[in-house]
Amino acid sequence: MLASVRTYALLGVEARDVTVEVDVSSGLPSFAVVGLPDAAVRESRERVRAAIQNSGFEFPQTRITASLAPADLRKAGPGFDLAIAAALLGANGQLPDGALAETALAAELALDGALRPVPGAVAMAERAARAGVRRIVVAPDSAYEAGLPAAVGAGAATRVIPIERLADLRRIGTGEEPSFAVQPPRLDQVIDDRLDLADLRGQPALRDALEVAAAGGHGMLILGPPGAGKSLAARRLPSIMPPPSEAEAMEILRIASACGRRPEAGSVARPFRAPHHTVSPAGLVGGGNPPRAGEVTMAHGGVLFLDELGEFSRSALEALRQPLEDGSVTITRVRHSVVLPCRFLLVAASNPCPCGHGEDSPDCRCTPGAARRYRNRISGALADRIDLSITVEQPSAEALAGSEGEPSERVRERVIAARHVARRRQGCPNAELGPAELRRHARLTRKSRAELAAGHRRMGLSGRGHDRVLRVARTVADLRGCEQVEADHVAAALAFRRRGSE
């Protein structure tokens, strides 16, 4: 007897269709799983056997073959357990004919038959909706994730059915199965009161740079000694960023679900990722077989903070060049290629030298060679892709003891207004403008054109650097409510780019 059910394999942050076919035939008792399974999938034989026996079903003592198609797609993880068990029960006649028609299943099985959640429920529910699947059966802890596409309007035709145990499969298709509905999440940035920009004192230039970065989506590099407020500023940047759109929210939720970070109910926050400087290139941009998302993808739609930039390996930093330029990472393997989204706002912080004081300080203990090697960790090609570069000094005692700065709420209002102007004008943040769009939407006056040309000659800007200065100038103009890019806007953009090279 033969039965088949639908499930999904997670490849990157997307779900791929997988058909589980189980054949029960006469012969010596055996249980084989084929179709490029990894160790976790091969071990499903023992989990499925124990779960079936402990759920009141009969495990057939015959020859059993489970095939996971397509056979050339590598299958990884325990998420195929429920589909294999359901197909086996259907092939053995222990589930009614047609009970699992137009149904997808995705869950891990415990030995007692309980269902456990698996990563990627959001992507699987989206895939099921696009394929017209009527029901998706998941573990109770995955129900919220699986219901998010329908709640946001991306898959209302697929019902989410959470079941606690394998024995509950008997209820599928009878009209008695449970269902689960998710309230639409609030598309707003969750602001932690402990991370308010008002805490950043004595750094007015850094506050301005943060506002420009949030308004235009520009990456930034902060140079300065330890304790100057670099990390404090970076961790408060999400508090002034605008809330995500519906499309951005679905991407953030899909990525979080695929990476095993279950989204919190109620709202969608922009992510903030701060990997340690020992991270490998694959951990930073993604890799493995099957491909997995890295830190840049987990920061998609939010902030990627690289503290102590000079301590990161050169290979890891150079791997950032394509993500910063394209907003995506392409990972190619022998059998498939995966494109991972990674449009993030980069914030990097670095000391001026290994000891942190800077070569001009009398307290610096670094040799000139050590300081030069430390600075050279950041290649010119990578630095050219960072829009804002600012040097900060230790704030004075008077500034630290003074009144609080402007709170995040007020700054965020200006950022949202500037983003709204940019989206209404061109449909995307200024940092994402292509060369042709940039020249159409960032028209220069005669004085501003002369200012940019003089800055180009004085600073030796590359073609990429020229365009990035123009994008920042467009953002400064939006924050100041100006339709045209004036000379003072260009001067401000040049100042932000010049500080890192002084």
ROBA-143991 format. One line per field, with one value per residue (C-alpha): residue number from 1; residue in one letter; chain; z, x, y. Coordinates in nm, 4 decimals, padded with zeros to 6 digits, m for minus. Each point is the difference from the previous one (the first is absolute). Layout:
BEGIN
num: (NUM,...)
residuo: (a,...)
cadena: (A,...)
z: (Z,...)
x: (X,...)
y: (Y,...)
//
This chain:
BEGIN
num: (1,2,3,4,5,6,7,8,9,10,11,12,13,14,15,16,17,18,19,20,21,22,23,24,25,26,27,28,29,30,31,32,33,34,35,36,37,38,39,40,41,42,43,44,45,46,47,48,49,50,51,52,53,54,55,56,57,58,59,60,61,62,63,64,65,66,67,68,69,70,71,72,73,74,75,76,77,78,79,80,81,82,83,84,85,86,87,88,89,90,91,92,93,94,95,96,97,98,99,100,101,102,103,104,105,106,107,108,109,110,111,112,113,114,115,116,117,118,119,120,121,122,123,124,125,126,127,128,129,130,131,132,133,134,135,136,137,138,139,140,141,142,143,144,145,146,147,148,149,150,151,152,153,154,155,156,157,158,159,160,161,162,163,164,165,166,167,168,169,170,171,172,173,174,175,176,177,178,179,180,181,182,183,184,185,186,187,188,189,190,191,192,193,194,195,196,197,198,199,200,201,202,203,204,205,206,207,208,209,210,211,212,213,214,215,216,217,218,219,220,221,222,223,224,225,226,227,228,229,230,231,232,233,234,235,236,237,238,239,240,241,242,243,244,245,246,247,248,249,250,251,252,253,254,255,256,257,258,259,260,261,262,263,264,265,266,267,268,269,270,271,272,273,274,275,276,277,278,279,280,281,282,283,284,285,286,287,288,289,290,291,292,293,294,295,296,297,298,299,300,301,302,303,304,305,306,307,308,309,310,311,312,313,314,315,316,317,318,319,320,321,322,323,324,325,326,327,328,329,330,331,332,333,334,335,336,337,338,339,340,341,342,343,344,345,346,347,348,349,350,351,352,353,354,355,356,357,358,359,360,361,362,363,364,365,366,367,368,369,370,371,372,373,374,375,376,377,378,379,380,381,382,383,384,385,386,387,388,389,390,391,392,393,394,395,396,397,398,399,400,401,402,403,404,405,406,407,408,409,410,411,412,413,414,415,416,417,418,419,420,421,422,423,424,425,426,427,428,429,430,431,432,433,434,435,436,437,438,439,440,441,442,443,444,445,446,447,448,449,450,451,452,453,454,455,456,457,458,459,460,461,462,463,464,465,466,467,468,469,470,471,472,473,474,475,476,477,478,479,480,481,482,483,484,485,486,487,488,489,490,491,492,493,494,495,496,497,498,499,500,501,502)
residuo: (m,l,a,s,v,r,t,y,a,l,l,g,v,e,a,r,d,v,t,v,e,v,d,v,s,s,g,l,p,s,f,a,v,v,g,l,p,d,a,a,v,r,e,s,r,e,r,v,r,a,a,i,q,n,s,g,f,e,f,p,q,t,r,i,t,a,s,l,a,p,a,d,l,r,k,a,g,p,g,f,d,l,a,i,a,a,a,l,l,g,a,n,g,q,l,p,d,g,a,l,a,e,t,a,l,a,a,e,l,a,l,d,g,a,l,r,p,v,p,g,a,v,a,m,a,e,r,a,a,r,a,g,v,r,r,i,v,v,a,p,d,s,a,y,e,a,g,l,p,a,a,v,g,a,g,a,a,t,r,v,i,p,i,e,r,l,a,d,l,r,r,i,g,t,g,e,e,p,s,f,a,v,q,p,p,r,l,d,q,v,i,d,d,r,l,d,l,a,d,l,r,g,q,p,a,l,r,d,a,l,e,v,a,a,a,g,g,h,g,m,l,i,l,g,p,p,g,a,g,k,s,l,a,a,r,r,l,p,s,i,m,p,p,p,s,e,a,e,a,m,e,i,l,r,i,a,s,a,c,g,r,r,p,e,a,g,s,v,a,r,p,f,r,a,p,h,h,t,v,s,p,a,g,l,v,g,g,g,n,p,p,r,a,g,e,v,t,m,a,h,g,g,v,l,f,l,d,e,l,g,e,f,s,r,s,a,l,e,a,l,r,q,p,l,e,d,g,s,v,t,i,t,r,v,r,h,s,v,v,l,p,c,r,f,l,l,v,a,a,s,n,p,c,p,c,g,h,g,e,d,s,p,d,c,r,c,t,p,g,a,a,r,r,y,r,n,r,i,s,g,a,l,a,d,r,i,d,l,s,i,t,v,e,q,p,s,a,e,a,l,a,g,s,e,g,e,p,s,e,r,v,r,e,r,v,i,a,a,r,h,v,a,r,r,r,q,g,c,p,n,a,e,l,g,p,a,e,l,r,r,h,a,r,l,t,r,k,s,r,a,e,l,a,a,g,h,r,r,m,g,l,s,g,r,g,h,d,r,v,l,r,v,a,r,t,v,a,d,l,r,g,c,e,q,v,e,a,d,h,v,a,a,a,l,a,f,r,r,r,g,s,e)
cadena: (A,A,A,A,A,A,A,A,A,A,A,A,A,A,A,A,A,A,A,A,A,A,A,A,A,A,A,A,A,A,A,A,A,A,A,A,A,A,A,A,A,A,A,A,A,A,A,A,A,A,A,A,A,A,A,A,A,A,A,A,A,A,A,A,A,A,A,A,A,A,A,A,A,A,A,A,A,A,A,A,A,A,A,A,A,A,A,A,A,A,A,A,A,A,A,A,A,A,A,A,A,A,A,A,A,A,A,A,A,A,A,A,A,A,A,A,A,A,A,A,A,A,A,A,A,A,A,A,A,A,A,A,A,A,A,A,A,A,A,A,A,A,A,A,A,A,A,A,A,A,A,A,A,A,A,A,A,A,A,A,A,A,A,A,A,A,A,A,A,A,A,A,A,A,A,A,A,A,A,A,A,A,A,A,A,A,A,A,A,A,A,A,A,A,A,A,A,A,A,A,A,A,A,A,A,A,A,A,A,A,A,A,A,A,A,A,A,A,A,A,A,A,A,A,A,A,A,A,A,A,A,A,A,A,A,A,A,A,A,A,A,A,A,A,A,A,A,A,A,A,A,A,A,A,A,A,A,A,A,A,A,A,A,A,A,A,A,A,A,A,A,A,A,A,A,A,A,A,A,A,A,A,A,A,A,A,A,A,A,A,A,A,A,A,A,A,A,A,A,A,A,A,A,A,A,A,A,A,A,A,A,A,A,A,A,A,A,A,A,A,A,A,A,A,A,A,A,A,A,A,A,A,A,A,A,A,A,A,A,A,A,A,A,A,A,A,A,A,A,A,A,A,A,A,A,A,A,A,A,A,A,A,A,A,A,A,A,A,A,A,A,A,A,A,A,A,A,A,A,A,A,A,A,A,A,A,A,A,A,A,A,A,A,A,A,A,A,A,A,A,A,A,A,A,A,A,A,A,A,A,A,A,A,A,A,A,A,A,A,A,A,A,A,A,A,A,A,A,A,A,A,A,A,A,A,A,A,A,A,A,A,A,A,A,A,A,A,A,A,A,A,A,A,A,A,A,A,A,A,A,A,A,A,A,A,A,A,A,A,A,A,A,A,A,A,A,A,A,A,A,A,A,A,A,A,A,A,A,A,A,A,A,A,A,A,A,A,A,A,A,A,A)
z: (00.0000,m00.0820,00.1470,m00.0448,00.1904,m00.0455,00.2138,m00.0421,00.0146,00.1164,m00.2364,00.1258,00.1139,m00.2614,00.0034,m00.2807,m00.0784,00.1083,m00.0602,00.2488,m00.1587,00.2186,m00.1399,00.2264,m00.1665,00.0944,00.0979,00.2956,00.2507,m00.0926,m00.0087,m00.2561,m00.0628,m00.3375,m00.1777,00.1218,00.3731,00.2543,00.3335,00.1725,m00.2748,00.0055,00.3762,m00.0549,m00.0508,00.3731,00.1031,m00.2370,00.1148,00.3697,m00.0545,m00.1978,00.2584,00.2919,m00.1677,m00.0219,m00.3612,m00.1307,m00.1523,m00.2995,00.0227,m00.3759,m00.2524,00.0158,m00.2426,00.0497,m00.2931,00.0295,m00.3413,m00.1793,00.0540,m00.0967,00.2738,00.3230,00.2965,00.3424,00.3464,00.1834,m00.1624,m00.2215,00.2929,m00.0019,m00.3784,m00.0020,00.2825,m00.1659,m00.3349,00.1719,00.1839,m00.3219,m00.1918,00.2758,m00.0050,00.3501,m00.1244,m00.2122,m00.3768,m00.1011,00.3594,m00.0907,m00.3470,m00.0539,00.3346,00.0812,00.3167,00.1717,00.3526,00.1982,00.1953,00.3589,00.0915,00.1816,m00.3102,00.1059,m00.2707,00.0245,m00.2005,m00.2902,m00.1547,m00.3050,00.0733,m00.1511,m00.3301,m00.0095,00.0536,m00.2748,m00.2367,00.0868,m00.0707,m00.3402,m00.0920,00.1032,00.2865,00.2196,00.3324,00.1638,00.3095,00.2471,00.3659,00.2383,00.0546,m00.3764,m00.0416,00.0507,m00.2615,m00.2501,00.0460,m00.0631,m00.3835,00.0211,00.2680,m00.2133,m00.3131,m00.1743,00.0311,00.1212,m00.1907,00.2129,00.3393,00.2794,00.1983,00.3158,00.1492,00.3168,m00.0681,m00.2913,00.1007,m00.0873,m00.3702,00.0142,00.0297,m00.3165,m00.2718,00.2323,00.0709,00.3649,m00.0406,00.1980,m00.1819,00.0903,m00.0975,00.0585,00.0625,m00.2400,00.1685,00.0731,m00.2549,00.2331,00.1343,00.3598,00.1896,00.3191,00.2531,00.1109,m00.3495,m00.0594,m00.2046,00.2827,00.1757,m00.2617,00.1393,m00.1152,m00.3563,m00.2178,m00.3242,00.0699,00.0698,m00.3360,m00.1765,00.1624,m00.1162,m00.3579,00.0032,00.1210,m00.2413,m00.3123,00.0907,m00.0187,00.1523,00.2378,00.1586,00.3434,00.0944,00.3508,00.3283,00.2433,00.2034,m00.2471,m00.0520,m00.3214,00.1212,00.1952,m00.3163,m00.2224,00.2371,00.0037,m00.3773,m00.0320,00.2313,m00.2642,m00.3056,m00.1670,00.0433,m00.2672,m00.2851,m00.0497,m00.2579,00.2271,00.2954,m00.1885,m00.0992,00.3587,00.1316,m00.2656,00.0725,00.3772,m00.0332,m00.2386,00.2339,00.2968,00.1762,00.0576,m00.0544,00.3019,m00.0151,m00.0264,m00.2026,m00.2528,00.0980,m00.2216,00.0932,00.1637,m00.0441,00.1624,m00.0842,00.1883,m00.1819,m00.0161,m00.2450,m00.3135,m00.3538,m00.0299,00.3346,m00.1127,m00.3543,00.0014,m00.1336,00.0669,m00.1814,m00.0119,00.0100,00.3202,00.0630,00.1610,00.2197,m00.2950,m00.0919,00.3609,00.0074,m00.3148,00.0481,00.3124,00.1325,m00.0213,00.2626,m00.0313,00.3167,00.0085,m00.3787,m00.0036,00.1867,m00.2688,m00.2432,m00.3352,m00.1844,00.1986,m00.0680,m00.3715,m00.0207,00.0810,m00.3295,m00.2088,00.2688,00.0427,m00.3733,m00.1079,00.3100,m00.0495,00.0263,m00.2580,00.1319,m00.2719,00.0571,m00.2406,m00.0199,00.0682,00.0490,00.2763,00.0151,00.3558,00.0614,00.2086,m00.0342,00.3369,00.1497,00.0876,00.3069,00.0635,00.2953,00.0263,00.2181,m00.1759,00.0916,00.1979,00.3384,m00.0795,00.0797,m00.3491,m00.1319,00.0777,00.3680,00.2473,00.1582,m00.3208,00.0436,m00.3588,m00.2464,m00.3341,m00.1757,00.2379,m00.0400,m00.3793,m00.0097,00.2240,m00.2335,m00.3063,00.1227,m00.1749,m00.3695,m00.2206,m00.1978,00.3159,00.1395,m00.3329,00.0511,00.3360,m00.0446,00.3305,00.1894,00.3216,00.2614,00.3616,00.3076,00.3680,00.1220,00.2757,00.3570,m00.0368,m00.3053,00.1752,00.3064,m00.2101,m00.0947,m00.2150,m00.3744,m00.2312,00.0586,m00.2629,m00.0473,m00.1340,m00.2225,m00.1330,m00.1105,m00.2247,m00.1328,m00.0867,m00.1739,m00.2089,m00.0904,m00.1012,m00.2340,m00.1585,m00.0476,m00.1507,m00.2394,m00.1065,00.1846,00.2019,00.2532,m00.1419,00.0692,m00.2498,m00.2932,m00.3165,m00.2029,m00.2501,00.2710,00.2154,m00.2684,m00.0667,00.3632,00.1386,m00.2322,00.0810,m00.0222,m00.1596,00.3412,00.1314,m00.3192,00.0471,00.3667,m00.0941,m00.2761,00.2381,00.2629,m00.2591,m00.0961,00.3571,00.1417,m00.3063,00.0005,m00.2083,m00.2242,00.2724,00.2639,m00.2138,m00.0228,00.3688,00.0921,m00.2237,00.1686,00.3442,m00.1231,m00.1229,00.3494,00.1687,m00.2309,00.0876,00.3729,m00.0476,m00.2120,m00.3220,m00.3424,m00.1670,00.1169,00.0971,00.0529,00.3798,m00.0332,m00.2154,00.2438,00.2876,m00.1972,m00.0854,00.3652,00.1031,m00.2563,00.0792,00.3743,m00.0269,m00.2170,00.2085)
x: (00.0000,00.1160,m00.0844,00.1454,m00.0269,00.1348,00.2632,00.2800,00.3767,00.1613,00.2660,00.1457,m00.3071,m00.2379,m00.2063,00.0234,m00.2718,00.0743,m00.2235,00.0327,m00.0904,m00.0195,m00.0272,m00.0967,00.0676,00.0573,00.3485,00.2336,m00.0675,00.2025,m00.0380,00.1988,m00.0071,00.1345,00.0257,00.3282,m00.0873,00.2498,00.0682,m00.2993,m00.2364,00.1412,m00.0504,m00.3691,m00.0536,00.0405,m00.2042,m00.2835,00.0011,m00.0200,m00.2554,m00.2350,00.0187,m00.0517,m00.2984,m00.2277,00.0842,00.1501,00.3465,00.0085,00.2620,00.0644,00.2292,m00.0432,00.1538,m00.0400,00.1067,00.0459,m00.0397,00.1578,00.2838,00.2751,m00.0921,00.1881,m00.2361,00.1144,m00.1526,m00.2783,m00.2872,m00.0937,m00.0969,m00.3723,m00.0353,00.1829,m00.2178,m00.3214,00.0911,00.0896,m00.3318,m00.1840,00.1825,m00.0804,m00.3708,m00.0057,m00.1131,m00.3142,00.0443,00.0373,00.0461,00.3262,m00.0966,00.0792,00.1832,00.3615,00.1717,00.3160,00.1083,00.2504,m00.1245,00.0849,00.0213,m00.3352,m00.1726,00.0036,00.0691,00.2915,00.0482,00.2436,00.1625,m00.1520,m00.3730,m00.0593,00.1671,m00.1829,m00.3389,00.0753,00.0970,m00.3151,m00.2165,00.1618,m00.0569,m00.3664,00.0415,m00.3107,00.1593,00.3409,00.0475,00.2645,00.0945,m00.1809,00.3204,00.0225,m00.3630,00.0640,00.2759,m00.2057,m00.2951,00.1981,m00.0261,m00.3793,m00.0053,00.2087,m00.1974,00.2487,m00.1789,m00.3574,m00.1104,00.2041,m00.1336,00.2491,m00.0751,00.2072,m00.0057,00.1744,00.0462,00.0304,m00.3277,m00.1811,00.0581,m00.3218,m00.1915,00.1427,m00.2613,m00.2909,m00.1038,00.1017,00.3608,00.1142,00.0846,00.2090,m00.0383,00.2573,m00.0789,00.1901,00.3241,00.0543,00.2431,00.1924,00.3505,00.0080,00.1998,00.1739,m00.0137,00.3498,00.1370,m00.1045,00.2155,m00.0305,00.2738,00.2563,00.1497,00.2843,00.0023,m00.2104,00.1767,m00.0577,m00.3689,m00.0290,00.1693,m00.2374,m00.2991,00.1292,00.0785,m00.3509,m00.1728,00.1805,00.1013,00.3706,00.2751,00.2399,00.3428,00.0708,00.3662,00.1031,00.1602,m00.1635,m00.2822,m00.0817,m00.3538,00.0382,m00.1803,m00.2545,m00.0898,m00.0226,m00.2312,m00.2375,m00.0194,m00.3022,m00.1962,m00.0029,m00.0623,m00.3441,m00.2328,00.0214,m00.2475,m00.2153,00.2433,00.2980,m00.1851,m00.0636,00.3658,00.1119,m00.2427,00.0950,00.3708,m00.0448,m00.2118,00.2458,00.2901,m00.1764,m00.0860,m00.3732,m00.1623,m00.1606,m00.3760,m00.1465,00.2463,00.2818,00.3246,00.2961,00.2831,00.3258,00.2919,00.3426,00.2211,00.3251,00.3200,00.0989,m00.2854,00.1048,m00.0785,m00.2678,m00.1488,m00.0105,m00.1389,m00.1384,00.1131,m00.0020,m00.1716,m00.2916,00.0564,m00.0898,m00.0479,00.2774,m00.0028,m00.0512,m00.3238,m00.1190,00.0553,m00.2121,m00.2275,00.1879,00.3468,00.3228,00.2436,00.3657,00.1729,00.3815,00.0115,00.3780,m00.0170,m00.2100,00.1892,00.0842,m00.1816,m00.3208,00.0043,00.0697,m00.2981,m00.2201,00.0725,m00.2679,m00.2732,00.0629,m00.0149,m00.2819,m00.2150,00.0149,00.2407,00.0159,00.1221,00.0693,00.0412,00.0314,m00.3738,m00.1589,00.0469,m00.1660,m00.0493,m00.0263,m00.1359,00.2237,m00.0925,00.1162,00.1336,00.3652,00.1429,00.3684,00.2018,00.3762,00.2778,00.2635,00.2758,00.0363,00.0375,m00.2927,00.1565,00.1154,00.3482,m00.0279,m00.0660,00.2919,m00.1577,00.0221,00.2217,m00.0248,00.2850,m00.0626,00.0015,m00.2566,m00.2281,00.0307,m00.0792,m00.3002,m00.1382,00.0676,m00.2397,m00.2632,00.0798,m00.0586,m00.2624,m00.2033,00.0447,m00.1187,m00.3334,m00.0686,m00.1895,00.0690,00.3278,00.0330,00.2720,m00.1009,00.1972,m00.0520,m00.2820,00.0848,m00.1163,m00.2226,m00.1718,m00.0574,m00.1451,m00.2189,m00.3621,m00.1221,00.0079,m00.2990,m00.2015,m00.0415,m00.3697,00.0584,00.2911,m00.2023,m00.2787,00.2435,00.1445,m00.3461,m00.0903,00.3208,m00.0553,m00.3577,00.1204,00.2551,m00.2474,m00.2607,00.2607,00.1855,m00.1483,00.3112,00.2461,00.2693,00.2761,m00.1628,m00.0129,00.1709,00.2224,m00.2714,m00.2645,00.2458,00.0629,m00.3713,m00.1017,00.3053,00.0132,00.2802,00.0026,00.2933,00.1576,m00.0556,00.1488,00.3097,00.0236,m00.0155,00.2606,00.2370,m00.0474,00.0582,00.3359,00.1046,m00.0796,00.0800,m00.3412,m00.0619,m00.3058,m00.1739,00.1022,m00.1358,m00.3405,m00.0065,00.0696,m00.2878,m00.2344,00.0911,m00.0519,m00.3467,m00.0786,00.1262,m00.2244,m00.2996,00.0629,00.0108,m00.3158,00.1680,m00.1057,00.3320,00.3473,00.1726,00.3688,m00.0196,m00.1565,00.2910,00.2473,m00.1562,00.0190,00.3664,00.0770,m00.1498,00.2154,00.3168,00.0174,00.1048,00.3010,00.1355)
y: (00.0000,00.3490,00.3415,00.3483,00.3281,00.3513,00.1668,00.2541,00.0262,00.3214,00.1350,00.3240,00.1919,m00.1415,m00.3209,m00.2554,m00.2553,m00.3573,m00.3014,m00.2847,m00.3341,m00.3105,m00.3503,m00.2902,m00.3352,m00.3585,m00.1087,m00.0068,00.2796,00.3064,00.3777,00.2021,00.3748,00.1158,00.3357,00.1559,00.0007,00.1297,m00.1719,00.1659,m00.1200,m00.3526,m00.0111,00.0792,m00.3747,m00.0603,00.3052,m00.0926,m00.3630,00.0913,00.2796,m00.2295,m00.2775,00.2421,00.1695,m00.3035,m00.0854,m00.3219,00.0137,m00.2387,m00.2752,00.0002,00.1630,00.3797,00.2476,00.3753,00.2171,00.3756,00.1598,00.1764,m00.2414,00.2488,00.2517,m00.0577,m00.0456,00.1182,00.0120,m00.1833,00.1918,m00.2971,m00.2268,00.0775,m00.0320,m00.3363,m00.1299,00.1222,m00.1550,m00.3270,m00.0111,00.0813,m00.2744,m00.2485,00.0907,00.1484,00.3417,00.0474,00.0301,00.3629,00.1198,00.1735,00.1237,00.3696,m00.0031,00.0846,m00.1217,00.1233,m00.0926,m00.2024,m00.3013,m00.0850,m00.3666,00.0189,00.1445,00.3647,00.2608,00.2400,00.3230,00.0307,00.3082,00.1666,m00.0237,00.3462,m00.0918,m00.3343,00.1631,00.2529,m00.2798,m00.1935,00.3047,00.0583,m00.3666,00.0108,m00.2499,00.0054,m00.0988,00.0010,m00.2167,00.1156,m00.0284,00.2386,00.2002,00.0610,00.1071,00.3715,00.0036,m00.1995,00.2350,00.3188,m00.0018,m00.0163,00.2709,00.2360,m00.0877,m00.2311,m00.3336,00.0218,m00.3131,m00.2447,m00.1096,m00.0567,m00.3167,m00.0453,m00.3489,m00.1068,m00.3706,m00.2398,m00.1668,00.3258,m00.0752,m00.2047,00.3282,00.1583,00.0276,m00.0875,00.3573,m00.0461,00.1057,00.3052,00.3213,00.3008,00.3651,00.2721,00.3625,00.2291,00.1074,00.3661,00.1418,00.2226,00.0203,m00.1198,00.2616,m00.1047,00.2832,m00.0992,00.0702,00.3609,00.2350,00.2522,m00.1991,00.1093,00.3208,00.2179,m00.1363,00.2349,m00.0970,m00.3696,00.0658,00.1781,m00.2904,m00.2504,00.2032,00.0160,m00.3741,m00.0891,00.2389,m00.1206,m00.3555,00.0908,m00.2107,00.1719,m00.0445,00.1505,00.0503,00.0947,m00.1061,m00.2455,00.1516,00.2766,m00.1321,m00.2021,m00.3129,00.2041,00.1923,m00.3078,m00.1863,00.2963,00.0341,m00.2382,00.2300,00.2757,m00.2190,m00.0007,m00.2984,m00.2725,m00.0161,m00.3114,m00.1397,00.0678,m00.1520,m00.3252,m00.0223,00.0626,m00.2622,m00.2556,00.0374,m00.0153,m00.3145,m00.1684,00.0737,m00.1582,00.3274,m00.0204,00.3423,00.1593,00.0449,00.3473,00.2054,m00.0134,00.1693,00.0748,m00.2385,00.1056,m00.2405,00.0412,m00.3012,m00.0568,00.0900,m00.3696,m00.0733,m00.1892,00.1194,m00.2716,00.1032,00.3614,m00.0317,m00.3564,m00.3348,m00.3725,m00.2849,00.0398,00.3773,00.1817,00.3694,00.2017,00.3076,00.2362,m00.1759,m00.0122,00.3783,00.0514,00.2995,00.1055,00.0789,m00.2015,00.1288,m00.0968,00.1123,00.0091,m00.0172,m00.0264,m00.3317,m00.1745,m00.2207,00.1542,m00.2809,00.0572,00.3736,m00.0435,m00.2364,00.3027,00.1715,m00.1726,00.0251,00.3723,00.0612,m00.2342,m00.0481,m00.3777,m00.2932,m00.2785,m00.3368,m00.2539,m00.3706,m00.2926,m00.0730,00.3367,00.3717,00.2029,00.3774,00.1327,00.3521,00.2251,00.3654,00.1278,00.3204,m00.0552,00.1719,m00.0696,00.1266,m00.0030,00.1316,00.2128,m00.2495,m00.3271,00.1748,00.2297,00.3385,00.0954,00.0709,00.3723,m00.0675,m00.0018,m00.3085,m00.2066,m00.3069,m00.1306,m00.0058,00.1733,m00.3373,m00.1487,00.3007,m00.0147,m00.3733,00.0614,00.2670,m00.2131,m00.2691,00.2121,m00.0043,00.3010,m00.1918,m00.0657,00.3518,00.1421,m00.1772,00.1684,00.3260,00.1760,00.0101,00.1974,00.0413,00.0556,00.1025,m00.0621,00.2288,00.2439,m00.0449,00.3055,m00.1514,m00.3323,00.1755,00.2298,m00.0389,m00.2886,00.0312,m00.0096,m00.3201,m00.2685,00.0736,00.3514,m00.1013,m00.2909,00.2338,00.1881,m00.3257,m00.1350,00.3274,m00.0112,m00.3667,00.0777,00.2742,m00.2340,m00.2859,00.2295,00.1421,m00.3182,m00.3001,m00.0913,00.1474,00.2258,m00.2542,m00.2409,00.2412,m00.1198,00.2373,00.1017,00.0448,00.1947,00.2586,00.0316,00.0478,00.1835,00.2968,00.2427,00.3778,00.1778,00.0691,m00.3527,m00.1454,00.2150,m00.1044,m00.3681,00.0419,00.1784,m00.2698,m00.2694,00.1523,00.0786,m00.3449,m00.2099,m00.1683,m00.3094,m00.0247,m00.2019,00.2537,00.2861,m00.1676,m00.0846,00.3615,00.1029,m00.2520,00.1336,00.3577,m00.1011,m00.1340,00.3169,00.2031,m00.2207,00.0460,00.3749,00.0009,00.1150,m00.1211,00.0770,m00.1002,00.3224,00.0748,m00.0273,m00.3468,m00.1139,00.1575,m00.1943,m00.3265,00.0656,00.0713,m00.3322,m00.1797,00.1958,m00.0557,m00.3640,00.0861,00.2873)
//
